[in-house]
Amino acid sequence: MLQFLFIQSLLAAKVCYDQVCVIATPVKSQTCFTIHSAYEGWNAIGVGSDRMSGSDIVIGWQNSTFGTTLVNLAGKGHFRPQINAHQVAYLVPLFDPKPEWSAQSFSFCRPTLVEKDSLNPVTANSKYILAVSNTLPVNVDSSSSSFGYHDKRFIFDLDATIPTAYIVHGVRDSPPRGNPDPTASIPYDQILMMHGLSMVFAWLIAPFAGIFIARYLKAQLGHSWYIAHKLIMGLVGIITVVSVTLVAMYYSQPHFSNSTLVGNIHVKIGLTVLILVFVQILLGIVSNHLFDKDRQSVPWWDQTHWWLGRTLLVLSVFNVFLGINLYYSDSSVPGFVNLICGAVLGIALCAFLYGEFVLGATIHVGYKEIPDQE
Ligand SMILES: *[C@@H]1O[C@H](CO)[C@@H](O)[C@H](O)[C@H]1NC(C)=O
C-alpha cells in the first residue's frame, strides 16, 4: 500500500507560494495532500471555497514529540473555524520527502467525494485557501487547542483530480488587510459578541425607555423627565460610538469582509445611524434651549427631533436583526436569538400601546402643560 502511494506521488498537482507548497495526489477514492512549509506555527488548507466561510479546513502543527496534530475544521465567516463534526482527514506517512527549507511537512488523505453534503468534494474546479502562521497553538498536543490568526493566506485553484506532473497553477496571494491581528487576547468572535450585545441594549431596550419617558411620563416625572431622557439617550449615543469603534478597530479581513449584500447593508445602515445620532443629540439640545413654555405649536426643530429619533430607531432595530443574522449566518441557532430579541421588541411595543392609549402623550403646547425650565 505504502509503496503504491509513493509511486502515485511521483505524479501530483503542486502549488508553491512564498515558503509553502501544497501537493495534491489522487489515490483511488481519496485525495491526499502534502504540505511543506517554512512556517513554524500551524499550516492549514481549506477545500471548496476561496474564503474561510464554507471551507473544509484541515489544520496541522508539530506536536511535542515531532509528530503532527491534525484537525478537521469547518470554516466560519466571522469566527475562528470550529472543530468539524466530520473528522474525515487522516495523517499518512509523507508522500513527498521533506525539503531542506521546510519546517513542517505532513501528508493527509481525505475522501475525494463525500456522501453527505456536510463536506465539500474535491473536484476539478475546487477552490482552495491556504493559511499559515509562525505561531504555534497554545497546546500543541491537543486537537482542540486554540490558535491565533494566520500570518498569511493564499487562494488558488487546483485540479487535484488528475495527477499532473508538478504543474504550478496560478496562485493569488491574498494577505489579510485591515488591522493586524489583535492577538488571541480578545478573539474576533468575542469582539463581535460585545458589539452585538451592546447594540441590543443601545437600540432594542434603551431608546424605547427614553422615548417612553419623553412622550408619556412628562406629567408624572415633572422636570426629571428631561434629565432621564438626556441620560438614557446620551448613553445610547456613547454606546453606539464605542461599539462601532470597537468593530472598526478590530476590522480584519477576511474575517470581516462586507462582501455579502446583508453585510454591506448592515455596515451602511450602521454608519448612517452613527452620523445621525450626533445630529439627533444636537437637535435635542437645541430644542431644549429654545423651549418656550408659552408656545402654541411644536416648532420644526422639535418635530425634526421626534421624527429623526423614530427613523433612527426603526433603522437600528432593523439593523440589530440584520446583525444577529449575520453573526449566526454560519450556525444553526439564529432562531433562538431572533426569538428573544423579537420578544424584547414585542414588550417595548406593548409598552408603547399602553402609553399611547392609557397614559396618553404629553406634548408641551400652551399653558396647559408643565413648563420645562432647563
Ligand atoms: C504527536 O503526533 C503523532 C502523530 O503524528 C502521534 O503519534 C503522537 O502520539 C503525538 N504525540 C503526542 C504527545 O500527542
The ligand as an SDF file (V2000), in Angstrom:
LIG
                    3D

 14 14  0  0  0  0  0  0  0  0999 V2000
    2.2760   13.5480   18.0080 C   0  0  0  0  0  0  0  0  0  0  0  0
    1.7160   13.1810   16.7600 O   0  0  0  0  0  0  0  0  0  0  0  0
    1.8970   11.8340   16.3960 C   0  0  0  0  0  0  0  0  0  0  0  0
    1.2640   11.6370   15.0480 C   0  0  0  0  0  0  0  0  0  0  0  0
    1.9370   12.3570   14.0900 O   0  0  0  0  0  0  0  0  0  0  0  0
    1.2980   10.9040   17.4130 C   0  0  0  0  0  0  0  0  0  0  0  0
    1.5350    9.5620   17.0750 O   0  0  0  0  0  0  0  0  0  0  0  0
    1.8680   11.2080   18.7830 C   0  0  0  0  0  0  0  0  0  0  0  0
    1.2160   10.4410   19.7420 O   0  0  0  0  0  0  0  0  0  0  0  0
    1.6840   12.6890   19.0930 C   0  0  0  0  0  0  0  0  0  0  0  0
    2.3180   13.0000   20.3600 N   0  0  0  0  0  0  0  0  0  0  0  0
    1.6410   13.4430   21.4290 C   0  0  0  0  0  0  0  0  0  0  0  0
    2.4320   13.7420   22.6510 C   0  0  0  0  0  0  0  0  0  0  0  0
    0.4280   13.5930   21.3960 O   0  0  0  0  0  0  0  0  0  0  0  0
  1  2  1  0
  1 10  1  0
  2  3  1  0
  3  4  1  0
  3  6  1  0
  4  5  1  0
  6  7  1  0
  6  8  1  0
  8  9  1  0
  8 10  1  0
 10 11  1  0
 11 12  1  0
 12 13  1  0
 12 14  2  0
M  END
$$$$
